[in-house]
């Protein structure tokens, strides 16, 4: 997306929609059940994880997608290497 600026708007919208989708009760329940099957958490903890992720995605869906292209890496010793 570095050369295609409209792509940032599109990815921001995709991220926002993903956050909105996670707020639907049946979708949230599906992911809560999936979390409970893969890690030892109670239903309340798993549902909390889904709610936090939904809030993050809705918040991140604005201009924050543009900042993914920005790097705080330090150049390494070889071409393309960062640390």
Secondary structure by P-SEA (a helix, b strand, c coil): cccccaaaaaaaaaaaaaaaaaacaaaaaaaaaaaaacccccaaaaaaaaaaaaaaaaaaccccccccccccccccccccccc
